């Protein structure tokens, strides 16, 4: 089984990441990943790629657990490809978030109990067993043949691990401490290698910034990635856009002393306390305006208020742009956002943050169409590598389509949906599969014969995504 010749050059972009035998295995696994309609176990990838008689099956398992290749080097090659294709100049816009990959079995490395947003509600918080992936994506606002859509293309990912409890060797010490009346948290030894989700996000952002030292970045994230643990360690080339907590304390900037005025003691870092979100939103007569948005992720009419203030929890004494958002119809709760630059207006800030919604679409597509949750690897290195290839493959499919894939796109015959013009990711994946099948059967049957029509129908059925 082979993919269409127009897609193979994208896989050859990573030849320098692997040894020659490992690159052959990489191409075979990616081929099986694209062909397969079942759960993406390694054995399924071998069978879907037609490589069941090409080498021993352990060769493909060991590609993830033992082969000498670096995931960050692979992501560096991917980042160069994506930036050159979609952001050759100007700002590079990034988005960061985490997603849960549900798993079964307690012997899988890196699993733990994590918050499950799909099963949770405002009244009930649910946790599930699995892997929690922190993913950094390149935001593509405009993509050919889908001008109204926003795409988030994965660049880097990190596996978040829960802070483990007492180790087997220290259980006896824990029992002694319990007898002395110490709390369980006080008895738990600190793990020096444990990193929180914001720390993982900060590490990835700094790494991408080092790959493109002469470019300016915009990073958007929710409130979990907008605190001091991220903001205060970012280089000057990175600006951060995030949410402000509803009960956040906002302050006016510290007043500078007048010329000739004597100052005793340490200068103040912040000025007077500003009203909270509730009080600020209640007085809508001052500095309020109504803006209409009609874009991906934000089709609404919103009332906004903008000030420049200090959000000491996130930015310390750096002056930030704070935007308050209120829905006149009352369907959305009041929200506040902060932006580390002072030259953007409310429309630019909210439009940029709305683009984050595309990362949720990316997670849904990777899980439903590319089997992000499927691999059953158990070793630490294999776990960290296997799921990452599903994210890499997602980005490569989106890159392939504006290059050549758009020439072969064909929407299904749906009389109830005749006005579809922009292909979704499922359409792009189906186009890649169908073109690969058509390349395999070139000259198989004469044009216009009944058999050729039946073959085209079969190819269309086996190429559908989802």
N, C-alpha and C positions, 0 to 999 in steps of 0.2 A: 504494500500500500504506500502510495506517495501523495504528497500534497501538490497543488498546482505550482508550476515553476515560478510564478510571480511572487509566491510567498516564501520560497526557500531562501532568497537573498536576505530576508529579515532574520532568519535563523542563523545564517552564516555571519551576521554581524557580531555574533558572540563566539566565533571560532577561537579568538585569542584568549578567551576566558578558560578554555578547557584544553586538555591534551587532545591529540587527534582521535584516539579511541573513545575518549569521553564525549567528544563533540558528536561523533557518530551515534552514540547512545542518546545524547541529548536530542538530536533531531528525530530519532525513532520514538522517543517518549512524547515529544511534542506532537508528532504525527498521530500517535495513538490517542493523545489527549483530545485532539480536534475531531478525530473520527468517532470516538466513543459516544454512545448515548446512555451508557450505564454508569454506575458508580466508578469513580476514577481510582480504583486500586491499581497498584503497580502491575499485577498480573493481568488486569483488564487492559492496561495500556499496551502491554506486550502483545496481547491477542489482537487488539484493534489495529495496531500498526503492522500486523502480519509478520512479526519477528519471532514467532514461537520457535522456529528452527534456526534462528540466527544467534548463535552463542547460547550459553547456559543462562537460565532465568535469573540466577544470582547476580549476574553482571548488571542487570537493571536495578535490582534492589540495592546493590552496593554503590551505584551511582549517587544515591542520596545519602547513604550512611558512611561511606568510606572514601569516595573519590576525592582527589585533591583539587578542588575548585572552590572559589570564594564567592559567597552570595553577594557581598558588597561590590565586588568587581563586576559581577554580572549586572547588578543594578546601575553601576556607573556607566557601563556600555548602553544600557537601556535609557538612562537619563540623557546621555549625549544624543541618542537617536530622537527622543521625544522633543527635546529642546530645539534641536536643529530643524525639526519638522513643523512644530506648532508655535514655538516662541523664539525665533532666531534673533529678535531684537526687542527692546523695551522691557517692561516688568515681567518677571516670572511669578506667576500666581500659584500658590500651593494651598492645599487643604489637608488637615490632619484629623483623624478620628480613629476609633477602635470598633471592632466588630467581634462577635462571639461565634466561634465555630463549634457546634455541639459535638460531643464525642461520647462513646460508651467504653467503659473499661478503666480500671484504676491503675493499670500498668503502663499507660501511655505517658511518655515524658511530657512535662509542661502543662498538664491538665490541672484544673481546679474548679472551684465553684465561683462563677462570675454572674454579675447582673445580666438578666436576659430582657432586653427592651421589648422584644416581640410578644412575650408572654406577660409582661408587667402592665400595670395601669397606674393611674395616679393614686388609687386607693390601696393597691396591692403590689408589692415589689417581689419579683420572682427571680431566683437564681437557678442556673443550669450548669451541668458539668461539661467542660470543654476547654478549648483554647481561646484565648483573648488576644487578637492581633491588633497592634497599633500600626496604622498604614498612613504613609505620606504620599499624596497624589499631586500630579500636575493638573491644574485647572485649565481647560481649553474652552474659552468662551465662544469662539467661532470655529466651526469645522466645516469644510466643504461638503455640500450635499446634505447638511443638517444645520442650517444657519440659526435656527431658533433654539437648538439644544445646547446644553453645556455638558462637557465630558470631564470626568475626573479619572486620569490615567495613573495607576499605581507606579510609584518610583522606588519606594523602599518600604519594608515592613519589619517589625520586631514582635517577638512573642513575649507577652507580659506573663510573668510568673507570680503567683501568690507568694507572699512571705510565708515560708514553711514554719511549722511549729517545732517542737522539741525533736531533736534527732534521736536515733535509736541509742546512741552511745551516752546520751545525757538524760535518759528517762529516769534513772535512779536519782540523779541530782534534782530533777524536777519533783520527784516524790518527797525528797528531803525538804525542799523549799516549800512544798505544799504543807508539810507538817509544821513549818515555822510561821504559817499564816500569810505568806506572800501571795499576791494575786497571780493569776495565770499569765497575764501579760508581762508582769515583772519577772517571772521565771523564764520567759521565752528568750533564748539568746538571739542577739541581733545578727542578721545575715549581711555581711559587708558587701556582697555581690548583688543584693536585691535592688532593683530599680523600679520606680513607680512609672505609671503611664506617661505623665508629663516629662519625666526624665528621659524616657525612651524617645518621645517625640522631639525633645530638645536635641538629643544626640543625632537623630536623623536629619533635622533641619540644619544643624551645624555641618554635617557631612556633605549635604547637597550644596550648601553655600561654599564649602571649600572646593567643590568640583568646578564651580563657576565664580571665581573670585571677583570678576569685574562686572557682575550683573547685580541688579537690585531685585529683592524678593518681597512678595506680599504673602503672608501666611494667615489663614483664617482657621479658627478652631472654636469649639464651644467653650463653656466656662471651665471645663476640666483642664484645658490646655491654655488658659489665659492668665494664670497666676504668676507669682514671682519666680517659681521654680523653672519657668520657661522664659519669661520676659527678660529677667535681669542677666541672663547668660547669652542672649542672642547678640550677634555682631551688629555693627551699625548698618550693614547692607540689608537688614531684614526688618520689616515693619509687621506688626502683629495686629490682627483684628479679632476681637472676641466679645463674649457677652459679659455683662456686669451683673453681679448678684443683686436680687431685688432689695436686700437689706444692706447694700454696700454703703460705706461711708465715703462721701465725696467732699473734697475740700477745695477752697479757692487757693490760687497760688500765693505763696508767701510775698508779702509786700516788701519791696526793696527799700532800704533806708534812704532818706533824703540826703542830698549832698551836704556834707558838713555835719550830719547828725551822728552823735556818738552812739555806739552799739555796745551794750554790756552783755557778756555771756555769749553763748553759742547762738548764731543766727537761726531764726525759725525756718523749718523746711516746708511748712504748709501754713495756709492762712485759715480763715474762719470756716467752720463746718457749714456745708450747703444743705438745703432741704433734701430729705430722702426721696425715693422714687414716688411713693404715694402722694406726698405733699407737692412734688414737682408736677405730677400728672394731674392733680386736682385743679391746679391753677393753669388752665389751658389758654388763658387770654394773653399771656405774655410769651412772645417768641415762638408761638406755635404756627404750623402751616400744614396743609393737606397736600399730599403727593400721590399721584396715580402711578402704579407700577403694573406693567404688562410684560413680564419676562419669565424665563424659566425659573421655577422655584418661588416666585413672588408675584402672582397675579392678584393684586389687591389695591385698595385705596387706604392709605394710612395717614394718621396725623403724627407729625414728628416735631421734636424740639431739640435744639443743638446748643451745647455750651462747651467751653474749654475749662477743664477742671483737673484736679489731681485725684487719681484713684490709687491711694497709697498701697493697697494690698497687691496690686498688679504692677504698677509703674513707678512706685515710690514717688520721688519729687519731680518726675517727668510730667510735663503738661500734656494732657491727652484731649482728644475730641470725644465728647460723650453725646450719644444720640438716644433720645427717649422715643419709643414707638408706641402708639396707641391705635387700636382698631376702632373706628367710629361705630361699627356695627356690633362691637362687643364679642366677636367670635374668637378673638385671640387675646390672651392676657397682655398686660403692659410689659414691655421689655426694654432693657438698656444695653447699649453696645459701646465699646471703646475702641479707639483707633489711635495708633501711636504717631500719626502725622496730623498736621494742622491745616493742610491745604486742600483737603477733600471736603465736599459738601455732603449733606445727608443722603442724597440720591446715590452718589457714588459709593458711599459706605454700605448702605443697605443692599444695593445691587451686588456688590462684591461678596457680602456675607450670604446672600441668597444663593450664590453659586455653589455653596457647600452642599446643598441638597443633592447635587449630582454624585457625591461620594456614597450616599445611601443607595442610589441606583446602581453604582458600581458594585457595592457589596451584594446586592440582590442578584445581579447578573452573574457574578462570579460564583455564587452559591448554587443558583438554580440551573445555570447553563454550562458552567465550567467545573462544577464539583469541588469548590473550595473546601468544603467540609468532609469530602469523601475519603481522602487518603488515610490508610490504616497503619502508617508507620509508628514505631514505638521508640526508637532510639532518639536522643536529643538532637543530633545533627540532622537526621533524616526528617524529623518533625519540622525543624526550622526551614529546611530547604524545599520540601515537597509542596506545601501550600503556597509558598512564594512563587512557584512556577505558574500556578493558576493566575495569579495577579499579573505576572509578566506576559503571559499569553493574552490576557485581556487587552493590555496596551498594544501588543503587536497586531492584533486583529483590527483595532481602531486605526493604527498607522497604515495598514495594508489597504484599507478601503479607499481613502482619498487618492492613493497612488494609482491603483489600477482596478480595484474591486468595484468601484462605482459603475464601470462600463458593463458589468454583468448582473447588476442588481435587478431582481424581478419580484415584485410584490405578489402575494397570493391573490387569486381571483376571489374577491369577497364583495358581492353586490351591496352588502350592508355597510361597506367601508370603502367607497370608491375614490375618496379624495385624499388618500394617504400619499404624501410626497417625500417625507423625510424618513430614511431608514433607521430603525432602532438597532441596538446591538444584536438582538436576535436575528434581524434581517441580514446584518453583516456576517454573522457566523454562518447562517444558512447559505449565503452567497459564496463564501469560501468553500464550504463543503460541496455545494453543487458544482462549482467550477472544477474542483479537484476530481469529482466523479466524472464529469464530462471529458476531462483530459485523459482519464483512463480508458474511455470508450470511444475515442476518436477513430472514425472509420469502421466502427463495429457493425453498424447496420446502415443500409442505403437510406438516403434522405427521402422523406415522404412515405415510407412504407409503414404498415400498421405496427410492425415490430419496433420501429424507431419511435413511434408515438408512445407505445407501452413503456419502452426504456426511459423516455423522458419523464413519464409519469412516476416510474419507480424511483428515478434519481431525485425527483422533487420530494417524494415522501421520505426517503432516507436522509435527505439533507435538512429537513426541518429541525429547528431548535426547540428545546423545551418539551 
